[in-house]
Amino acid sequence: KRKRERKMESDEAAAAAAASPQASGGTVTPAPKKRGRKPKSKDESQEQISGGKMKESGKKTKQEEQSVDEKYSQWKGLVPILYDWLANHNLVWPSLSCRWGPQLDQATYKNRQRLYLSEQTDGSVPNTLVIANCEVVKPRVAAAEHISQFNEEARSPFVKKYKTIIHPGEVNRIRELPQNSKIVATHTDSPDVLIWDVDTQPNRHAVLGAASSRPDLILTGHQDNAEFALAMCPTEPFVLSGGKDKMVVLWSIQDHITTVGTDSKSSGSIIKQTGEGGDKTESPSVGPRGVYQGHDDTVEDVAFSPTSAQEFCSVGDDSCLILWDARTGTSPVTKVEKAHDADLHCVDWNPHDDNLILTGSADNTVRLYDRRSLTSNGVGTPIYKFEGHKAAVLCVQWSPDKASVFGSSAEDGLLNIWDYDRVSKKSDRAAKNPAGLFFQHAGHRDKVVDFHWNAADPWTIVSVSDDCETTGGGGTLQIWRMSDLIYRPEEEVLTELEKFKSHVMTCASKP
């Protein structure tokens, strides 16, 4: 089983780890890295190794594996009915993040688009940031037999690797800059945020011993590792990050992005790197515009307001949701002390309505908050609590296509699609389903660590799962679009189906 152990952050930590059976090659098998469930201290780390959490993170029981396989088989049989398009891409290594890049060109039946993902290796080859080209089939083009006859062990012909960047450390989170989508930021197992111009970065061959690619810019300011909390501002070229130092850090990269992104000559003069990383010139760095303190534990996710570069929010392992405003200083504007009953893993701010904020947690729920109902003394009651997952929620994201729709992925292997507008319209025939849940993507057989709605191609999603625990292999990347009969207005769908009904009756009556 692959080992993806945390790198030691100090000599003291290394010595403490060496004394444990996990690090010294004893009989205890190290647990795969859990997004949002990292040890908070050496003492707690030892407690996890000796206690029940270690068992929880280990291999699934035969009964659990059977349940996963049965659920997957049932889902696979329904694929031609549920999906307008589905592409399954088996990954050699797990990926902890996936993001859509810019659309490259459009054709009659499919569009070509950039796709960013990571490769989380076991150390036998370097960790990489992968830039791929993806052919996105247009709605109502893919045939049912094509959708159903995918091979889960094969690589999809729709996804082709375009460029590889050798990443200095693991790639935990990828975010693209809305103002210039060829610029991406990555979080790794260090305090720094790395900025990459994916167009000018040389394509590298990831072999053992190869030097790391050099970032176009390094954002400094964290005092401890910042691994998952990362966001790009939709209105300004600002970057937001959170980390184990309990801090939220804000940068402006306007000047550097203008230079790196528009002037190819300056790009070379700044980095001076060769294809194999032979030049020793350091990458430029920039310090923070602001450092915000208010969390009592690791900050797990951050999000910008869709309308203001000065307003943002953060969530963390202290179970808090905090709203910030850079114009009023570095203290919290609003702090919801107990937003969930456990660690918070993810947060997203509604791009259509800047009053609505989603949070996801290790308590298996997604909660919807209206910031107008949050008070400065820490009182906050969610508008609604969405209960449909059976394990920790790892990622939440609002749909760019409809203001009330969002997705949530979790360690239960499911990616749920919800519509808040349907909560009050729940019908008797759907009584067995959680309110608001109208689609469940069950194509992954292990925890779905990340997903991203495609803003250029409505209702299309890319999702990745870490399949090491169930398959002993890497990960799975899937690109999919549910049938439009599922999300379109009911009256409209019934009218369309009525036409097909008369057509079927006519055909049936012919001799």
Secondary structure, 3 states (H helix, E strand, C coil): CCCCCCCCCCHHHHHHHHCCCCCCCCCCCCCCCCCCCCCCCHHHHHHHHHCHHHHHHCCCCHHHHHHHHHHHHHHHHHHHHHEEEEEEEEECCCCCCEEEEEEEEECCCEEEEEEEEEECCCCCCCCEEEEEEEEEECCCCCCHHHHHCCCCCCCCCCEEEEEEEECCCCCCEEEEECCEEEEEEEECCCCCEEEEECCCCCCCCCCCCCCCCCCCEEECCCCCCCCCEEEECCCCCEEEEECCCCEEEEEECHHHHHHHHHCHHHHHHHHCCCCCCCCCCCCCEECCCEEEECCCCCEEEEEECCCCCCEEEEEECCCCEEEEEHHHCCCCCEEECCCCCCCEEEEEECCCCCCEEEEEECCCEEEEEEHHHCCCCCCCCCCEEEECCCCCEEEEEECCCCCCEEEEEECCCCEEEEEHHHCCCCCHHHCCCCCCEEEEECCCCCCEEEEEECCCCCCEEEEEEECHHHHCCCEEEEEEEECHHHHCCHHHHHHHHHHHHHHHHHHHHCC
